[in-house]
């Protein structure tokens, strides 16, 4: 399978090139990404546990799904595509905000992303793709915040950063 390219961007989210995903993470080059947060009607967040065979952050808990846009794909199209590929369902997504972060991994790779954060609502069980996802669960947003403080080692590096932004966004806005 051919390695996917990521879209290299400047600080204004303007495309400046393409690069293979692994190379962008090795060189810590700023690229476009997205993070999807799915909530149910009890205000619980759907978390996924990354599959055990993932090349970084295996078995760690993270947001419902996240990945990289493909060239020519809108943020919402990319989020919807990946949500279906990983979690096996479709729902309407809404983009909330975007921000830039940098997160190094233990294996020498670094996420340096302009991340578009999206929200959607869903009340059923997902049909997870076991190549991507080991497990899933619903958790109250406040419980995620507390658990992340007590057990930070159980969560992906980027989720800890993105969740903090998401949490503060929810405090300041009605979605």
C-alpha positions in Angstrom: 0.0 0.0 0.0 1.3 3.4 -1.0 2.1 5.7 1.9 -0.3 8.7 2.1 0.9 12.2 1.8 0.0 15.0 4.2 -0.7 18.5 3.2 2.1 20.9 4.3 0.7 24.3 5.4 1.9 27.6 6.7 0.6 29.2 9.9 -2.4 30.5 8.0 -3.4 27.0 6.8 -2.4 27.7 3.2 -1.1 24.7 1.4 2.6 24.9 0.6 3.3 21.3 -0.5 2.8 17.6 0.1 5.0 15.1 1.9 4.8 11.5 2.8 3.2 11.2 6.3 6.1 9.4 8.0 8.7 11.9 6.6 6.6 14.8 7.9 6.5 13.3 11.3 10.2 12.5 11.3 11.0 16.1 10.3 8.3 17.7 12.5 7.0 19.7 9.6 3.7 21.6 10.0 0.9 19.9 8.2 -2.9 19.9 8.2 -4.8 17.4 10.4 -8.2 17.0 12.0 -9.7 15.6 15.2 -13.2 14.4 15.6 -15.1 14.4 18.9 -18.4 12.4 19.0 -20.8 13.1 21.9 -24.0 11.3 22.8 -27.2 12.8 24.3 -25.8 12.1 27.8 -22.9 14.5 27.0 -20.4 11.6 27.0 -17.5 11.5 24.7 -16.8 8.4 22.5 -13.1 7.4 23.0 -11.2 4.9 21.0 -8.2 2.8 22.1 -5.7 2.6 19.3 -5.1 -0.8 17.8 -2.2 -2.8 19.3 -0.4 -3.0 15.9 -0.2 0.8 15.3 3.3 2.1 14.7 3.0 4.7 17.4 0.9 5.1 20.5 -0.6 1.6 20.4 -3.3 0.7 23.0 -3.5 4.4 24.2 -6.9 6.1 24.5 -7.7 9.0 22.3 -10.6 11.0 20.8 -13.1 9.4 18.5 -10.9 9.6 15.5 -8.2 11.8 14.0 -6.1 11.8 10.8 -5.0 13.9 7.9 -6.9 15.4 5.0 -6.1 14.3 1.5 -5.4 16.8 -1.2 -8.6 18.3 -2.5 -10.6 17.0 0.4 -12.5 19.4 2.8 -12.0 19.1 6.5 -15.6 17.8 7.0 -15.2 15.3 4.1 -11.9 14.1 5.6 -13.4 13.8 9.1 -16.5 11.9 7.8 -14.3 9.6 5.7 -12.0 8.6 8.6 -14.8 8.4 11.1 -16.5 5.8 8.9 -13.2 4.0 8.2 -12.2 3.7 11.8 -15.5 3.6 13.7 -18.0 2.4 11.1 -20.7 5.0 11.3 -21.7 8.3 9.7 -23.0 11.4 11.4 -23.0 15.1 10.6 -19.9 16.9 11.7 -19.3 20.6 12.5 -16.0 22.3 12.6 -15.4 24.1 15.9 -12.0 25.7 15.7 -8.4 25.0 14.6 -5.1 25.5 16.3 -1.4 24.6 15.9 0.4 22.2 18.3 3.6 20.2 18.4 3.9 16.9 20.3 7.0 14.7 20.3 6.6 10.9 20.6 9.0 8.5 22.5 9.9 6.9 19.1 11.5 10.1 17.7 8.5 11.1 15.6 6.8 14.5 16.2 3.3 15.6 15.4 3.4 19.3 14.3 -0.1 19.9 13.1 -2.6 22.6 12.3 -5.5 20.7 13.7 -9.1 21.2 12.7 -11.3 20.1 15.6 -14.8 18.8 14.8 -17.8 17.7 16.7 -20.6 15.3 15.9 -23.4 13.5 17.8 -24.2 9.8 17.8 -26.0 7.5 20.3 -25.4 4.0 19.0 -22.4 1.6 19.2 -19.8 1.9 16.6 -18.6 -1.0 14.4 -14.9 -0.6 14.9 -12.3 -1.4 12.3 -9.9 -3.7 14.3 -7.0 -2.7 12.1 -7.2 0.8 13.5 -9.1 0.5 16.8 -8.6 -2.0 19.7 -11.6 -0.9 21.8 -14.0 2.0 22.5 -16.0 3.5 25.3 -18.2 6.4 26.3 -17.0 8.7 29.1 -18.4 11.8 30.6 -16.3 14.8 29.6 -15.5 15.7 33.2 -14.4 12.1 33.9 -12.0 12.2 30.9 -10.5 15.3 32.3 -10.0 13.8 35.8 -8.8 10.5 34.5 -6.3 12.2 32.2 -4.8 14.0 35.2 -4.6 10.8 37.3 -3.4 8.4 34.5 -1.8 10.6 31.7 0.1 7.5 30.5 -3.1 5.9 29.2 -3.8 8.7 26.7 -2.1 9.7 23.4 0.2 12.8 23.6 -1.9 14.7 21.1 -5.2 13.9 22.8 -4.0 15.5 26.0 -3.3 18.7 24.1 -6.4 18.6 21.9 -8.8 17.7 24.7 -7.6 20.7 26.8 -8.4 23.0 23.8 -11.8 21.2 23.3 -12.7 21.4 27.0 -12.0 25.1 27.1 -13.9 25.7 23.9 -16.9 24.0 25.4 -16.6 26.1 28.5 -16.8 29.3 26.4 -19.3 28.3 23.7 -22.6 26.6 23.4 -22.4 23.8 20.7 
